[in-house]
Amino acid sequence: MINFDTQMNSNPLINLINKPKQDFTKNDIIAFAEKQGIKIVNFRYVAGDGRLKTLNFPVTSKKYLHNILSCGERVDGSSLFSYIEASSSDLYVIPKFSTAYINPFTEIPTLDIMCNYFNKEGEPLASSPENIMNKAGKVFTDVTGLSFEAMGELEYYVIAPKNNIYPATNQKGYHESMPFAKWENLRCEALYLLSQCFSHIKYAHSEVGNFSTDTHDYIQNEIEFLPTNLSEAAHQLILAKWILRMLGYKYGVTITFAPKISLGKAGSGLHIHTRLTKGNHNMMIDDKGQLNDIAKKAIAGYLTLAPSLTAFGNTIPTSYFRLVPHQEAPTNICWGDRNRSVLVRVPLGWVGSKNMVKTLNPLETEEVKNLTEKQTVELRSPDCSADIFLLLAGLAVAARHGFEMENALDFAKKSYVNVNIFHSEHENKCKDLEKLPASCWESAEVLLKQKDIYLKYDIFTDGIIEGIVKNLKAFNDQTLRTDIKDNEELMQLVNNYIHCG
């Protein structure tokens, strides 16, 4: 009997094992490897620098494969995380079977599996960003009775040798098509390869940003995912960056997720959408299709902790060249419906709309479909310098804090904005709004002020907070935005962080 969840799925493991991936077992993985002639198994895990790491195993026998899947392996934690001492650095990496995927870039049949870190006692490593995220999600559910889901909008630039055929209009690349938007083939290939690893992908398109120099074209793109649990939301963003960079390497072009690569040109963000659910039902809207108090409490939490969330989501000096007034990225702490000038946006939903498909396709029958699952709330400040795990952990903490705030609904009401605050005629409105930090240093200072909220329920630790503050302050960038006067100086800075995240 074919499981409905496996039909038309691009992931070959789901098709051949004939199970949803969350139900994969060790024996399923072994049977798949045996049937498909897998010769290499890669353990994959993320280190302190936010990049994917790899440990290769040859599949020399079924017994050996069973052993590595049963026990995991030791790794040197001091080489993966700066805060782990070499004198006691051994950690375990343990595979999570639901994350297995076929490596799309190897000639030798290879299976990759994402791993979590465990300490010498066999417990999840408390200081591991991924385990901090998992704990934050669990505490949110314990406190609220709801599940916290997320998804990202991954923006990036393709930097390629200049092509003068069908030149694109400067900074007008939004949803442009070939041949004016170059490298659509790379974007679609990334989309296809991602769908073989994960099934929660929404779409991809060209973005606003594009410009040219005498020698190179800079073409902005975006891949957007669908809401899912925190662990999968983080893994799909991490793997997406890896896949895009691998394709850049294949095509001989540079892929960069840097938040800002030129003055006056669109920067690249990592907008994070969140959704609160219970029993697979979206709990953020009421019976009339309006945003309810549950959603507004979460929004109040996001806005309250927005200044310190930049410590997780905007971690390099060039992050704050994107977060400047009167451009696409937010600087004012407020929220609104369908308003792209605010920090927290409530995107247009489908609740209450007519059957638009039938309007254009009269042969279709009337269909009553629940579209409430599409409603999300979007935080627009992060970029791809973010520690994905800590950013999602911070968002779960912020949402939980919103439920614990006595004045959450009043705060949300006062912070609502329904005008374009980028326009000069609304300057008076902007003056009344709090601002996001303007540097890594400021983000560190605010994190220290708000740290007790993150420490509650033992989610973050003092050591983790202090380490983040130390790293941010090491940039010493308090006046950097005013010190840099022209694009040439900015480009020197950009080159230091062109491969961030």
C-alpha positions in Angstrom: 0.0 0.0 0.0 1.4 3.4 -1.0 1.5 6.0 1.7 -0.1 9.3 0.4 2.8 11.3 1.9 5.3 9.4 -0.4 3.4 10.1 -3.7 5.1 12.4 -6.2 7.9 13.0 -3.7 11.3 13.9 -5.1 13.2 12.4 -2.2 14.3 8.9 -3.4 14.5 7.6 0.2 10.9 8.5 0.9 9.8 6.8 -2.4 11.8 3.6 -1.9 11.4 3.2 1.8 7.7 4.2 1.4 7.5 6.0 4.7 7.4 9.7 5.7 11.0 10.5 6.7 10.1 11.1 10.3 9.4 7.4 10.5 12.8 6.3 9.1 14.6 3.7 11.2 18.1 2.4 11.3 17.0 -0.8 9.5 15.3 1.3 6.8 18.6 3.2 6.1 20.6 -0.1 6.0 18.0 -1.7 3.6 18.1 1.3 1.4 21.9 1.4 1.3 22.1 -2.2 0.5 19.5 -2.0 -2.3 21.0 1.1 -3.9 24.6 0.1 -3.6 25.7 2.9 -1.3 29.5 3.0 -1.0 30.0 6.0 1.2 28.1 7.4 4.2 28.8 11.0 5.3 28.0 12.3 8.8 27.1 16.0 8.5 27.0 18.5 11.4 27.3 22.3 11.8 30.2 23.8 13.8 30.6 27.1 15.5 31.3 28.9 12.2 27.8 27.9 10.9 29.2 25.8 8.1 28.5 22.2 7.3 31.2 19.7 8.3 31.7 16.2 7.0 33.0 12.8 8.2 33.3 10.1 5.5 32.7 6.4 6.1 33.3 3.6 3.6 30.6 1.1 3.5 32.8 -2.0 3.7 30.1 -4.3 5.1 26.6 -4.4 6.4 27.9 -5.0 9.9 30.2 -1.9 9.7 27.2 0.2 8.5 25.1 -1.1 11.3 27.8 -0.2 13.8 28.3 3.4 12.7 24.5 4.0 12.6 24.1 2.5 16.0 27.0 4.3 17.8 27.8 7.5 15.9 31.5 8.6 16.1 33.9 10.7 18.2 35.0 14.1 17.0 37.3 16.8 18.4 35.0 19.5 19.8 37.8 22.0 20.4 38.3 22.2 16.6 34.6 22.7 16.0 33.7 25.1 18.8 36.0 27.8 20.1 34.7 27.5 23.7 35.5 23.8 24.1 38.9 23.2 25.7 41.4 20.8 24.0 42.0 19.1 27.4 38.5 17.6 27.4 37.2 18.0 23.8 35.9 14.6 22.7 32.2 14.7 21.6 29.9 12.3 19.9 28.1 13.0 16.7 24.9 10.9 16.5 23.0 10.5 13.2 19.3 11.4 12.9 17.8 9.0 10.5 15.0 11.2 9.3 17.5 13.6 7.8 19.2 11.1 5.4 19.5 12.1 1.8 21.4 11.1 -1.3 24.4 13.3 -1.9 23.7 14.9 -5.3 27.3 15.8 -6.2 29.3 12.6 -5.8 30.0 10.1 -8.5 30.3 7.3 -5.9 26.9 6.5 -4.5 26.8 8.4 -1.2 24.3 8.8 1.6 24.5 11.8 3.9 22.9 12.0 7.4 22.7 15.1 9.6 24.0 14.6 13.2 23.5 16.1 16.7 26.3 16.6 19.3 26.3 14.6 22.5 28.7 14.9 25.5 30.8 12.2 27.2 27.8 11.2 29.4 25.8 10.5 26.3 23.5 13.5 26.8 22.8 16.2 24.2 25.6 18.8 24.4 24.0 21.7 26.3 26.2 24.3 24.6 25.4 23.0 21.0 23.4 25.6 19.1 21.2 22.9 17.7 20.4 21.5 21.1 19.7 25.0 22.4 17.2 25.4 19.6 15.5 22.0 20.3 15.2 22.9 24.0 13.7 26.4 23.2 11.1 24.7 21.0 10.2 22.2 23.7 9.9 24.9 26.4 7.7 26.9 24.1 5.3 23.9 23.8 5.5 23.2 27.5 4.5 26.8 28.4 1.9 27.4 25.7 0.7 24.0 24.6 1.5 25.0 21.0 4.1 23.9 18.5 6.5 26.5 17.1 7.2 26.2 13.3 9.4 28.3 11.1 10.7 28.7 7.5 13.2 31.0 5.8 13.5 33.1 2.7 17.1 32.6 1.6 18.4 35.5 -0.5 21.7 35.4 -2.3 23.7 36.9 -5.2 25.3 35.1 -8.1 28.5 37.0 -9.1 29.5 36.0 -12.6 31.6 37.4 -15.5 29.7 40.2 -17.3 27.2 39.2 -20.0 26.1 42.1 -22.1 23.3 40.2 -23.9 19.8 41.2 -22.7 21.1 43.4 -19.8 18.8 43.6 -16.8 17.4 46.9 -15.5 19.4 48.1 -12.4 17.7 47.1 -9.2 14.5 45.9 -11.0 15.1 42.2 -11.0 12.1 41.1 -8.9 10.6 38.0 -10.6 12.4 38.8 -13.8 12.7 35.9 -16.3 15.4 34.7 -18.6 17.1 36.0 -20.6 17.1 39.3 -18.7 17.6 37.5 -15.3 20.7 35.4 -15.7 21.4 32.1 -13.9 17.8 30.9 -13.6 19.2 27.4 -14.6 21.4 27.4 -11.5 18.5 28.4 -9.3 16.2 25.7 -10.7 18.9 23.1 -10.4 19.3 24.1 -6.7 15.5 23.8 -6.3 15.5 20.3 -7.8 18.4 19.1 -5.7 16.9 20.6 -2.5 13.6 18.8 -3.2 15.5 15.5 -3.3 16.8 16.2 0.2 13.7 17.9 1.7 10.1 18.2 0.7 9.1 21.5 2.4 10.1 23.9 -0.4 7.7 26.7 -1.6 9.3 28.3 -4.6 12.3 30.3 -6.0 12.6 33.4 -8.1 14.9 36.3 -9.1 15.0 39.2 -6.6 15.1 42.9 -6.8 18.9 43.3 -6.6 21.0 43.3 -9.8 23.8 45.5 -11.0 26.9 45.4 -13.0 30.5 46.5 -12.9 33.0 46.7 -15.7 33.7 43.1 -15.3 30.9 41.3 -13.4 27.2 40.9 -13.1 25.6 40.7 -9.7 22.2 38.9 -9.8 20.1 38.4 -6.7 17.8 35.4 -6.2 15.7 33.9 -3.5 14.6 30.4 -2.4 11.7 30.2 0.0 10.7 27.2 2.1 7.5 26.1 3.8 6.8 26.1 7.6 8.0 23.0 9.4 9.4 22.0 12.8 12.5 23.9 14.0 15.0 21.2 13.3 14.0 20.7 9.7 13.6 24.4 9.2 17.2 24.9 10.3 18.6 21.9 8.3 17.0 22.9 5.1 18.5 26.4 5.3 22.0 25.0 6.1 21.8 22.4 3.2 20.4 25.0 0.8 23.5 27.2 1.3 25.7 24.2 0.8 24.0 23.1 -2.3 24.0 26.6 -3.8 27.8 27.0 -3.1 28.4 23.6 -4.6 26.5 24.6 -7.8 28.5 27.9 -7.8 31.7 25.8 -7.7 30.3 23.6 -10.5 29.4 26.6 -12.8 32.5 28.7 -11.9 30.5 31.6 -10.3 30.5 32.9 -6.8 27.4 32.5 -4.6 27.3 35.0 -1.7 24.9 35.3 1.1 26.6 38.4 2.5 24.0 40.9 3.8 25.5 43.9 1.9 27.8 43.9 -1.1 27.5 47.5 -2.4 26.2 50.8 -1.3 22.8 51.8 -2.7 22.1 48.3 -3.9 19.6 45.8 -2.4 21.1 43.7 0.5 20.4 40.0 1.1 18.2 39.1 4.1 17.1 35.9 5.7 13.5 36.7 6.5 12.1 34.1 9.0 8.4 33.2 9.0 6.8 31.6 12.0 3.6 29.7 12.6 2.0 28.4 15.9 0.1 25.2 15.6 -1.8 22.6 17.6 -2.8 19.3 16.2 -1.7 20.4 12.7 -4.1 23.5 12.9 -2.8 27.0 12.6 -3.7 28.8 15.9 -2.8 32.3 14.8 -6.1 33.4 13.2 -9.7 33.4 14.5 -13.0 32.2 12.9 -13.3 35.3 10.8 -9.8 35.0 9.3 -8.4 37.8 11.5 -5.1 37.7 13.4 -6.0 36.6 16.9 -4.6 37.2 20.4 -2.3 34.2 20.2 -0.5 35.7 17.2 -0.4 39.2 18.7 1.2 37.9 21.9 3.9 36.2 19.8 4.4 39.4 17.8 4.7 41.4 21.1 7.5 39.0 22.1 9.3 39.4 18.8 9.2 43.2 19.0 10.3 43.2 22.7 13.4 41.0 22.0 14.0 42.4 18.4 17.1 44.4 19.5 18.8 41.4 21.1 17.7 39.0 18.3 20.1 40.8 16.1 22.9 39.3 18.2 21.9 35.9 16.7 20.6 37.0 13.3 23.0 39.9 12.3 26.5 38.8 13.4 29.0 40.7 11.2 29.7 44.4 10.6 28.2 44.5 7.1 24.9 43.3 8.6 24.4 46.8 9.8 25.0 48.4 6.4 21.9 46.5 5.3 19.8 47.7 8.3 19.8 51.4 7.4 16.9 53.8 7.2 14.8 54.3 4.1 15.8 51.1 2.3 14.1 47.7 2.0 15.5 46.3 5.3 13.8 47.4 8.6 15.2 49.7 11.3 12.1 50.6 13.3 10.6 48.2 15.8 7.0 47.9 14.7 4.6 45.5 12.9 1.8 45.7 10.3 -0.4 43.8 7.9 1.1 43.4 4.4 3.5 46.2 5.2 7.1 45.7 3.9 8.4 48.7 5.7 7.9 47.2 9.2 10.1 44.8 11.2 7.4 42.2 11.7 5.0 41.7 8.7 1.8 39.8 8.5 1.7 38.6 4.9 -1.5 38.6 2.8 -3.5 35.4 3.5 -6.1 33.6 1.6 -8.8 33.5 4.3 -12.0 35.1 3.2 -11.0 35.4 -0.5 -13.2 34.2 -3.3 -12.6 31.1 -5.3 -10.2 32.9 -7.7 -9.3 29.7 -9.5 -12.9 29.0 -10.5 -13.2 32.6 -11.7 -10.5 31.9 -14.4 -11.4 28.3 -14.8 -15.2 28.0 -15.0 -15.1 24.2 -15.4 -13.7 23.8 -11.9 -16.3 22.9 -9.2 -16.7 24.9 -6.1 -14.2 23.8 -3.5 -14.2 24.6 0.2 -10.6 24.4 1.3 -9.1 25.4 4.6 -6.2 27.8 3.7 -5.5 29.0 7.2 -2.3 27.0 7.3 -0.8 29.5 4.8 -0.9 32.4 7.4 2.5 33.2 9.0 4.2 36.1 10.7 7.5 37.3 9.2 10.6 38.8 10.9 12.5 40.8 8.3 15.7 41.8 10.1 17.9 38.6 10.0 20.5 37.9 7.3 22.6 34.9 6.4 25.4 35.7 8.8 23.0 34.3 11.4 23.7 31.3 13.5 20.6 29.5 12.2 20.1 27.4 15.3 20.5 30.2 17.8 18.3 32.6 15.7 15.4 30.1 15.7 16.0 29.4 19.4 15.9 33.1 20.1 12.6 33.4 18.1 11.0 30.6 20.1 12.2 32.3 23.3 10.7 35.6 22.1 7.4 34.1 21.2 7.2 32.3 24.6 8.1 35.7 26.3 5.2 37.3 24.5 2.8 34.8 26.2 4.4 35.6 29.5 4.2 39.4 29.2 1.3 40.9 31.2 0.9 43.8 28.7 1.5 41.9 25.5 -1.7 42.8 23.7 -1.5 46.5 24.7 2.2 46.5 23.5 1.2 44.9 20.2 -1.6 47.4 19.7 0.7 50.4 20.3 3.4 49.0 18.0 1.0 48.5 15.0 1.8 50.6 11.9 -0.3 50.8 8.8 1.7 53.4 6.7 4.9 53.2 4.7 7.4 54.4 7.3 10.1 54.6 4.6 8.3 57.7 3.2 9.4 61.1 4.5 5.9 62.3 5.3 5.8 59.7 8.1 8.9 60.8 9.8 7.0 61.8 12.9 5.7 58.3 13.2 9.3 56.9 13.0 10.4 59.2 15.8 8.1 57.4 18.2 9.4 54.0 17.4 12.4 52.2 19.0 15.3 51.4 16.6 17.2 48.2 15.9 21.0 48.3 16.9 23.3 49.9 14.4 26.4 47.7 15.0 27.5 44.3 16.4 28.7 46.2 19.5 25.2 47.6 20.1 23.6 44.2 19.6 26.0 42.7 22.2 25.1 45.4 24.7 21.3 44.8 24.2 21.8 41.1 24.5 23.4 41.6 27.9 20.5 43.8 29.0 17.9 41.2 27.9 19.8 38.0 28.7 17.7 37.0 31.6 14.8 36.2 29.2 17.1 33.9 27.3 18.5 32.3 30.4 15.0 31.4 31.8 14.2 27.7 31.8 17.9 27.0 31.2 17.7 27.3 27.5 20.7 29.6 26.9 23.6 29.6 29.4 25.7 32.5 30.8 28.7 31.0 28.9 26.9 31.0 25.6 25.6 34.6 26.0 29.1 35.8 27.1 30.7 34.0 24.1 28.3 35.7 21.7 28.9 39.1 23.3 32.7 38.6 23.2 32.6 37.7 19.5 30.3 40.7 18.6 32.3 43.2 20.5 35.6 42.0 19.0 34.6 43.7 15.7 34.8 47.1 17.6 32.4 48.5 15.0 30.6 51.2 17.0 31.2 53.9 14.5 31.9 51.8 11.4 28.8 52.9 9.5 29.8 56.6 9.7 33.6 55.9 9.3 33.2 54.3 5.9 32.6 57.1 3.3 32.4 55.4 -0.1 31.7 52.1 -1.9 35.5 51.4 -2.3 36.0 51.3 1.5 32.8 49.2 1.9 34.0 46.7 -0.7 37.2 46.1 1.2 35.0 45.3 4.2 32.6 43.2 2.2 35.5 41.0 0.9 36.3 40.0 4.5 32.7 38.6 4.9 31.8 37.6 1.4 31.4 33.9 2.4 29.7 34.5 5.8 27.5 31.8 7.2 
